[in-house]
Amino acid sequence: MDVEEHLHQHIAELFFHQLGIVEVEGLGIKISTGSIAKQANGSVTISMGETNLLVTATAAGALRDGQDFFPLTVDYRETFSAAGKFPGGYFKREGRPNEKEILTSRLCDRPLRPLFPKGFMNEVQVIGLLLSADMVNDPDILMVNGASAALLISDIPWNGPIGGVFVGMVDGKIVINPTAAQRKESVLELTVAASEKKVVMIEAGAKEVSDENMFNAIMAAHAAVKDLLVFINQIIAAVGKPKFSYPSCELDHEMFDEVFAYCEKAVMEALDTDDKNVRDAKMQPIIEDIGAKFADRYPDIATVLPELIYKIQKKIVRRWLLVDKKRVDGRRMDEIRPLAAEVALLPRAHGSGLFTRGQTQVMTVATLGPLSDAQMLEGLDDETEKRYMHHYNMPGYSTGEAKSLRSAGRREIGHGALAERSLRPVLPSVEEFPYAMRLVSEVVSSNGSTSQASVCGSTLALMDAGVPIKAPVAGISCGLITAEDGSWDTMIDIQGLEDFYGDMDFKVAGTHKGITSIQMDLKIDGLTPEIIKQALETTHKGRDYIIDEILLKAIPAPRPEISRYAPKMMTIHISTDKIADVIGKGGKTIQKIVADTGAKIDINEDGSIFISAVDPASAEMAKKVIEAIVFEPIPGETYDGVVTRIIPIGAFVEFAPGKDGLVHISKLAPTRTEKVEDVVNVGDAVRVKYLGTDERGRMNLSMKDAAPKE
C-alpha cells in the first residue's frame, strides 16, 4: 500500500468512525463504507432501522471485442436469513429472483442509467444484497441510495449524485419514508429519485389520488432528497476516488456528418409514415446503400452501421418535434392515435377485451376462480397470497420478428406489475366479490406504449367478466423532447420512434377521479417541476377521453352476471367452533362433500366458507350440506322431518340433514300409544318440536307438542 492509498484509507476510517452515529436528519438513513467488499470499485452498507443492505458497484476495465452497447446490470437480492427465516422447498436455498427482487432491480436501474456518460460502454454491475430486514423499513429506497453512494465513491464514471425517498399519504398528510404500519393506511405509494435540481425517476401506485396531491407529493419528495444529497456529498468529499479514463465509443463526427448529408432526404421520406412496417421496408435499401457507398472510405462502417442509422433517424425525428412540431405519423403534439375497443371476443373465456391504439394492439383475457386459486407468495414480508394477478406477454410476432418464445423476462414482469398496480385500487373487496382473478395481456401488435394499452384492455376484460370494478381505468403515456437551449415540449401517446428518440416515457394510469399508477423512464438528466406538472395534466385529459369515448362505449358497465363457464361462488359464515365439524377428522367430512357435490370449498379461519362450482346446483347442494352440519336447533321451535328408524320406545326423525332425534312413544300423539307403528312408519313426513337434549346429549323431539292446538 503506497502512502497516498494509506492516507486515503485513514481519512475514510476516521470519517466513518464518526459517521456511525450520524444519520440523515428526518430520514434515519445511515451509510458506511470501507469494511466490506473492498475489492469492488465501490461498496457501501446502508441501513434504516434494522434493515441493512450491502450495495456494490463494479466495472470492467476494458471493452469486449465488437461491443456496441452499454451493458449495465442492476440486481437486487434478498436472503431469507435477513429476516431469520428458512427458504421453502426441498433444497432450502434461494432460487431465481422473485417478482419483488426483479421490480426493485428495475426501480433502481431507471434513475442510474441516464447518468452514465455518453460514449462510456465498459460493463457495469450494481448489486444489492439484503443483509438484515426488520419488516418495518422497506429496502427498496435503500437500494437506490446505496447504488448512488457506491457509484459515487467508486472510480466508475457516473454523473451523480442522486438520492431517493419513498412517500406515503396518510389522513391527507404526506409522509416521507413511512413505516410498514403507515403504508397499510396510505393511499399513496410513491418512489422518487432526484438530483439537486431535477427529478430523475418517479414510480407510484395510488388509490385515485388527484393530480394536485400527486404533484405536491413529488415536490415534497424532491425537497427530502436535497437533504439526503448534502449527506451523500460529504461521503464523496471524504472517500470518493478519481474516475478512471475510458476510450469514448462515440461515433466519428466527421463520418456521421458526411453520411447524414448523403442520406438525409431519403431517410426523411422513409420515416414520414404512420405504418411501422412501411417505414422499416423503406429504410432497408437505404441502410444497404450507405454500407456500400462508404465501405471504401470508412472500412469499419459495417460495425457501427446500426448505431449510425439510429442516430441519423434520431436527429431527424427530434428536429421534426422540436422545430416543426411535426410527428412521424402526422399527428399534432396533443393528438392521440386512432383508438378502438372490443369485448367478448373469446366465447369460452370468462372475460376478454381488445384495445387498439394505432398499431399497438393488446388482447387481455380475464379468468375467475375460487379464492384457493390465489397465488401463494413466499417472501420476507407478511404477504402470503395474491388474489389478483396480471401477466403480460410480448412475443416476437408483435414487432414482426421471428424469435424464440421464452419465459417472462424483466420487462414482461415489470409491465405486468404496472398494469396490476393500476387496476388494484378499483377492484371489489373479497366480501363483495369472493373470487381470485387472473388477467393475461397478450401484446399482438406493438408500436409503443403497450403497457398502458394493457391497462385499457384489462378494464375491458374485467367488465366483460362481470367483475364489479368501482370505476374504469385507462392508461396513456406522455413524451418529451428537449433542446440544448433549455426549451422543451411534450407530446401525448408516443409511438415507438418517439420513445426511442425522445427523452421521456411518462406513463400514467387512472380513473376520472384520480391517478392509480405512474412509471417514468428518462434518457436525460431529469425533469423540472414545470415538465412534471404538464405531463400530469396532459395524461389526465388523455385518459378521460379514452374512458368516455372508447372504453365505456365498448361496454358501459360491468356485466350483471359472470360467464356461464365461470365458477359460481357462494359465501356462508359459520361459528369458528364449527369449522372442525365441517372439515371432519382427517378432512373426511369436507372431502366427502366435495366428492358428492363436485363443488370446491375454501374455509377461512374467521369462519367464512367460499363454495364454488360451474353448476350452481352443485354449489347449492354443498351449501345445504354445510348448513346442516352446523345447524343448531332451537328448543321450542318446530321442524319438518322424516321418520328414519323405529324402535320399541319411539321413532327417530331426521329434521335437518345429518340431524335426528328421538320422538318418545309418549310424545307421538295426544292419546296413549300402544305401538309406535300405530302412529308412524319409516319414511313418513312428520312435524316435530325440538325439546332440547338429555343428560347424554341426545336430541329429544315431540310430535304431540308440534300438533296445532284446536
Stockholm file with secondary structure:
# STOCKHOLM 1.0

chainA/1-710         MDVEEHLHQHIAELFFHQLGIVEVEGLGIKISTGSIAKQANGSVTISMGETNLLVTATAAGALRDGQDFFPLTVDYRETFSAAGKFPGGYFKREGRPNEKEILTSRLCDRPLRPLFPKGFMNEVQVIGLLLSADMVNDPDILMVNGASAALLISDIPWNGPIGGVFVGMVDGKIVINPTAAQRKESVLELTVAASEKKVVMIEAGAKEVSDENMFNAIMAAHAAVKDLLVFINQIIAAVGKPKFSYPSCELDHEMFDEVFAYCEKAVMEALDTDDKNVRDAKMQPIIEDIGAKFADRYPDIATVLPELIYKIQKKIVRRWLLVDKKRVDGRRMDEIRPLAAEVALLPRAHGSGLFTRGQTQVMTVATLGPLSDAQMLEGLDDETEKRYMHHYNMPGYSTGEAKSLRSAGRREIGHGALAERSLRPVLPSVEEFPYAMRLVSEVVSSNGSTSQASVCGSTLALMDAGVPIKAPVAGISCGLITAEDGSWDTMIDIQGLEDFYGDMDFKVAGTHKGITSIQMDLKIDGLTPEIIKQALETTHKGRDYIIDEILLKAIPAPRPEISRYAPKMMTIHISTDKIADVIGKGGKTIQKIVADTGAKIDINEDGSIFISAVDPASAEMAKKVIEAIVFEPIPGETYDGVVTRIIPIGAFVEFAPGKDGLVHISKLAPTRTEKVEDVVNVGDAVRVKYLGTDERGRMNLSMKDAAPKE
#=GR chainA/1-710 SS CCHHHHHHHHHHHHHHHHHTTCCCTTTCEEEECSSSCTTSSEEEEEEETTEEEEEEEEECSSCCTTCCSCCEEEEEECCGGGGTCCCCSSSCSCCSCCHHHHHHHHHHHHHHGGGSCTTCCSCEEEEEEEEECCSSSCSHHHHHHHHHHHHHHSSSCCCCCCEEEEEEEETTEEEESCCHHHHHHCSEEEEEEECSSCEEEEEEEEEEECHHHHHHHHHHHHHHHHHHHHHHHHHHHHHCCCCCCCCCCCCCHHHHHHHHHHHHHHHHHHHCCSCHHHHHHHHHHHHHHHHHHTTTTCTTHHHHHHHHHHHHHHHHHHHIIIIICCCTTSCCTTCCCCEEEEECCSTTSSEEEEEEETTEEEEEEEEEECGGGSEECCSSSSCCEESEEEEEECCGGGGTCCCCCCSCCHHHHHHHHHHHHHHGGGSCCTTTCCCEEEEEEEEEECSSCHHHHHHHHHHHHHHHTTCCCSSCCEEEEEEEEECTTSCEEEEESCCHHHHHHSSEEEEEEECSSCEEEEEEEESSSCBCHHHHHHHHHHHHHHHHHHIIIIIHHHCSSCCSSCCTTSCEEEEEECCGGGHHHHHCGGGHHHHHHHHHHCCEEEECTTSEEEEEESSHHHHHHHHHHHHHHHCCCCTTCEEEEEEEEEETTEEEEEEETTEEEEEEGGGSSSSCCSCGGGTCCTTCEEEEEEEEECTTSCEEEESTTTSCCC
#=GC SS_cons         CCHHHHHHHHHHHHHHHHHTTCCCTTTCEEEECSSSCTTSSEEEEEEETTEEEEEEEEECSSCCTTCCSCCEEEEEECCGGGGTCCCCSSSCSCCSCCHHHHHHHHHHHHHHGGGSCTTCCSCEEEEEEEEECCSSSCSHHHHHHHHHHHHHHSSSCCCCCCEEEEEEEETTEEEESCCHHHHHHCSEEEEEEECSSCEEEEEEEEEEECHHHHHHHHHHHHHHHHHHHHHHHHHHHHHCCCCCCCCCCCCCHHHHHHHHHHHHHHHHHHHCCSCHHHHHHHHHHHHHHHHHHTTTTCTTHHHHHHHHHHHHHHHHHHHIIIIICCCTTSCCTTCCCCEEEEECCSTTSSEEEEEEETTEEEEEEEEEECGGGSEECCSSSSCCEESEEEEEECCGGGGTCCCCCCSCCHHHHHHHHHHHHHHGGGSCCTTTCCCEEEEEEEEEECSSCHHHHHHHHHHHHHHHTTCCCSSCCEEEEEEEEECTTSCEEEEESCCHHHHHHSSEEEEEEECSSCEEEEEEEESSSCBCHHHHHHHHHHHHHHHHHHIIIIIHHHCSSCCSSCCTTSCEEEEEECCGGGHHHHHCGGGHHHHHHHHHHCCEEEECTTSEEEEEESSHHHHHHHHHHHHHHHCCCCTTCEEEEEEEEEETTEEEEEEETTEEEEEEGGGSSSSCCSCGGGTCCTTCEEEEEEEEECTTSCEEEESTTTSCCC
//
